[in-house]
Amino acid sequence: MASFVKPENALKRAEELINVGQKQDALQALHDLITSKKYRAWQKPLERIMFKYVELCVDMRKGRFAKDGLIQYRIVCQQVNVTSLEEVIKHFMHLSTEKAEQARSQAQALEEALDVDDLEADKRPEDLMLSYVSGEKGKDRSDRELVTPWFKFLWETYRTVLEILRNNSKLEALYAMTAHRAFQFCKLYKRTTEFRRLCEIIRNHLANLNKYRDQRDRPDLSAPESLQLYLDTRFEQLKVATELELWQEAFRSVEDIHGLMCMVKKTPKPSLMVVYYVKLTEIFWISDSNLYHAYAWLKLFSLQKSFNKNLSQKDLQLIASSVVLAALAVPPYDSKHGASHLELEHEKERSLRMANLIGFGLDSKLESRDVLSRENLLSELVSKGVLSCATQEIKDLYHLLEHEFFPLDLALKLQPLFTKISKLGGKLSSASSVPELQLSQYVPALEKLATLRLLQQVSHVYQTMKIESLSQMIPFFDFSAVEKILVDAVKQNFIAMKVDHSRNIVLFGNLGIESEGLRDHLTVLAESLNKVRAMIYPPVKKTSKTGEILPDLADIVDKEHKRLLARKSIIEKRKEEQERQLLEMEREEESRRLKLLKITEEAEQKRLALEYEQRKSQRLRREMEERELEEAQALLQEAEKRVGKKKGSRKPVLDSEKLTKQTLMQLALTEQLRERQEMEKKLQKLSKTMDYLERAKREEAATLIEAAFQQRLLEERTIHERDQQLEVELSKQRHEGDLKEKNRLARMLESKKIFQERVISLRQEEFNKRRAEREEHIRQIIQSRKAEREAKRKKIFYVRREEERIRILREEEEARKREEAERRKREEAERKAKLDEIAEKQRQRERELEEKERLRKEMLFSGGKSGDASARPDVSPASRPQESRTASPAAAAAAAAAPAAGKYVPRFLRERTESSSPNAPPPESDRWGSSRPDNRPSQPGSWRNDDRRPAAFGSSRSSWSSSRVPARGGPER
C-alpha cells in the first residue's frame, strides 16, 4: 500500500494512472487512502478524492468498493461536516442513474439500428444462428448484455445508500429521498422482486431503530419533521405497491403505517389519511373483504366531509353513493356459520386486527361480528346521514333491497336502477383526493344480493316453484349461477330450499319432520291454543290431592331443578375447560411446530451459509487457478516470442499443458538472468569502445580549440577598443550639452533664490503657528490631566477617610457590644446570685414556719391534755405549776387563749393571739415590702407576673401553701 504525505498526492497519482489506462490501480490507491487510519480527520481535499473515487467505482461497476469507501467517509465526517457526505452520496446516485439511462438509450438505439440495418433481408445470418442457439430476441439479448448490469449496479447503489444512511438523524431527508427514488425505479421498470426486498429493508431499519434506542445519532420519531419524513416514505411505498398490484405488500405497508402511528401516538394529516383509506378500500376490494371495504369507505367519507371544505356537492354525493353501495355489496349472511371454535378465534383476531387498521377500536372480549357487521354498518349509514347524501337511485335501491317486500316484481324494479348505477361515476375534481370512482364495479355484487333477497322473499310466499318460473324472475343470471348462489345461501343457513331436478321444481322450506321451523310453528300454535282455552274455560282452583299427600313436593321439585341447573353449569364449565385445554394443546403444538420449523430454518440457513462459503472458497480457488493459468499462458507466449525473435537461438521445447506457473516463472527468471548477463557484457564492450572514440576525438580537437581561442581573443580585443572609443565620444557630447544647459539656466538663479526664500519663510511661519497651537493644546491637556489627578487624589483621600471612619465606628460598635455582653453577663450572674439568696431566705422562712406549725400543734395537743387533767378529780393541783413550768411560753399562751379543750379556735383569734405574744418573732418583709403575718405575697399573681423568678420559687411556694392548709381548716378533728 502506497503512503502519501498529503491527500492531494494520492489524487494526482490516481489521475496519472487513469490517463495511462490503469483504472484498477487508481481505484486501489484511492481506496487505500480512504481506509487508512492516517486520514481520519476531515479535510477539503478528501471530498474531491471521494468524488473521483465514486466516479471510478461507477465506471468500473465496483459496488463493494463504493460501499466500503462511503462507510469510511461517513465515519470521518459524521460529526464534522455531514453535508460533504450528503453531496458525495448525491453525486454517486446521480452517476449511477445516468449510466443506467445511457445503457438503456444505447440498447434502444442498437435495437433500432438492428431493425433497419438490412431492408431486403428479414434477418442477418448471424442473427438467425444466434436466435436458434439462444432462443432470445434481439432486444432481450441487448438488454441482458447492456442494460441489466447497469440496472443491477443502480439497485446495488440504492441498497448501499440506504444502508449507510439508516438511523441517522442528520441525513433523514436524504434517506427519504433515496427511498423515494428507489420506489420510482421499481415502479418505472416493473421490478416487483426488488420492490419487496426494498420494503423489507426499510421495515428492518425501523425495527432496528426501535430495538437499539441508545444509539448516538438515532432519529427521534417524536419530532414532527422526522415523523413526517417516515410517513411520506411509507405512503409512497403504499402508492407504488398498489400501482404494481402487489396487494400483499400493500397490505403490509398499511400495517407499517398503522404501527408507526401507534408508536408515536399521533395521527397524520387528513390529506395523508385520505390516501391511506383510498388504498385500503382498493386492498379490501381486491381481497373480497366487502365488509372491511365498506367500513373503509365510511371512514373515507367522514374524513372528506369533515376536513375537505373545498369538496363540491357532486363529489360528496358520488362518495356517499359509493359508501352505500359498498355496504349493500356485503353478503347478508355470516360466512363463518358452523365453523369450529379455532376458526372463530382466528376470525375474531382477524376482525380485531382489521378494525384497528380501519380505525374502529373494539373490545377483545366482545364478539367481532357484534360490532363489525352489515346490520350495524347500515344503521350507522342512516344515523350519520350518509344515505341522505347519496343520489336518488341509490336511496331507491337501498329501500327496495332492505325494506320493501316484492317477491315477484323485485328484479323488474331493480334492473333499471342497476342500469343507471352502472353509468354513474368518473373522475372527481382536484379538491378531492379520490382520483376516480366507478360505481359499476358494485353491480355484480348487488345483482347477487338482489337474487338472495328475491329467493328469501319467495321462500316466505311459496312452497314449490318451477325452475323455469324462477329463472324468468331472475334475469341477472342463468339458473346454473343462481344454483351456486343458492347453495352458498343454504350452506350459511340464510334460506331453506331444495332443487329437485327430476321434477324440475324448487322446494322452499325444510320439509323434514324434525324441521326447526316446523317445530317452532307447532309450539307457537300449541301455546296460542292453550291461551285461547284458558280464556274460554278458566281453570277452577281445587285442592290438589298430590299436594295433600306430598306437602313438600314444590320444595323437592325446586331443589331438583336447582341441582339440575348446577349440574348443567358444571357440565358447561367442564366443556369450556376441555375446549380451553384443547385450544391450549393446539397452541402448544403450534408453538412446538413453530419452534421446530424455526430450528429447521436455522439449520437450513446454516447449511446454506456453509454451502455458500464452500462455493465461494471453491470459486475463489478456481479463479486463482484460472488466473495463474492465464499468467502462465502469458509468460509462455512471452517466452516463445522472445525465443522467436533471437536469430540462431535454439527454441526450447515447451509443453503448455504440463507446465505450471512456477516452472514458467523459473524459466522466465533464468532467461532474464541470462539476458541481463549478456546485456552487461555488451555494455562493457560498448563503454570501452566509446572511451577510445572519446579520447581520440579530444586529442584531435585540442589544437583546433587552441586556435579558435586565439582567434576569439583577437576579436574581443578589437571589439573592446571600438566600444571604448565610442564611449569617449559620447561623454564629450554629454559634457558639452550640460555646459550649454548650465549657461541657459544661470540667468534664472536670482529668481530661484527669491522664490525659495519666500517659500521657506511661509513654511517657517506655518510651522511656528502650528507649533504654538500644539504647545497650547499640550498645555491644556496637561492642566486637564492635573485637574483629573487632583480630583482623583481627593476622591481617593475621601474614600479612604470614609473607610477609616466606618472601620473605627465598626470597631467601637464591636467594643461596645463586647462590653455590653460582659455587663449583661455580670448582671445575670449578680441576678442569679440574688435570686439564689432570696430562694435560700424563702427556704429558711418556710423551715421556720414549719417549725412554728409543729410547735403550735404540740401546744394544742398539750392544751387538750391539761383540760382532761382538770376534769379528773384525782389530779393534784400541785402538779399543774410543774407542767406549766416545763411547757414553753408559746404553748402557755396558746393554752390560755383556748377557752376549753377540744373547741374550735377561729383563725383570726389564733393570729391575734400569736401577734400579741411578746415572744413571737416579727414578721419578715418579702421582696416587695409586704409584712403579712402568714408570710404570703400581697398579690396572688405576682409570682406569675415576674418572668425572671427562678424555679426554686415555685417549689417553695407550693411547699408553703401545703404547710398552710391545716391552719386554714383548723385543727384536725
Buried (B, 14 or more C-beta within 10 A) or exposed (E): EEEBEEBEBBBEBBEEBBEEEBBEBBBBBBBBBBBBEEBEEBBEBBBEBBBBBBBBBBEBBBBEBBBBBBBBBBEBBBEEBBEBBBBBBBBBBEBBBEBBEEBBEBBBEBBEEBEEEEEEEEBEEEBEEBBEEEEEEBBEBBBEEBBBBBBBBBBBBBBBBBEBBBBBBBBBEBBBBBBBBBBEBBBEBEBEEBBBBBBEBBBEBBEEBEEEEEEEEBBEBEEEEBBBBBBBBBBBBBBBBBEBEBBEBBBBBBBBBBBBBEBBEEEBEEEBBBBBBBBBBBBBBBEEBBBBBBBBBBBBBBBBBEEBEEBEEEBBBBBBBBBBBBBBBBBBBBEBEEEEEEEBEEBBEEBBBBBBBBBBEBEEEEBBBEBBBBEEBBEEBEEBEBBEBBBEBBBBBBEBBBEBEBBEEBBEBBEEBBEBBBEBBEEBEEEBBBEEBEBEBBBEBBBBBBBBBBBBBBBEEBEEBEBEEBEEBBEBBEBEBBBEBBEBBBEBEBBBBBBEEEEEBBBBBBEEEEBEEBEEEEEEEEEEEEEEEEEEEEEEEEEEEEEEEEEEEEEEEEEEEEEEEEEEEEEEEEEEEEEEEEEEEEEEEEEEEEEEEEEEEEEEEEEEEEEEEEEEEEEEEEEEEEEBEEEBBEBBEEBBEBBEEEEEEEEEEBEEEEBEBEBBEEBBEEBEEEEEEEEEEEEEEEEEEEEEEEEEEEEEEEEEEEEEEEEEEEEEEEEEEEEEEEEEEEEEEEEEEEEEEEEEEEEEEEEEEEEEEEEEEEEEEEEEEEEEEEEEEEEEEEEEEEEEEEEEEEEEEEEEEEEEEEEEEEEEEEEEEEEEEEEEEEEEEEEEEEBEEBBEBBBEBBEEBEEBBEBBEBBBEBBBEBBEBEEEEEEEEEEEEEBBEEBEEBBBBBBEBBEEBEEEBEEEEBEEBBEEBEEBEEBEEBBEEBEEEEBBBEEEEBEEEEEEBBEBBEBBBEBBEEBBEEBEEEBEE
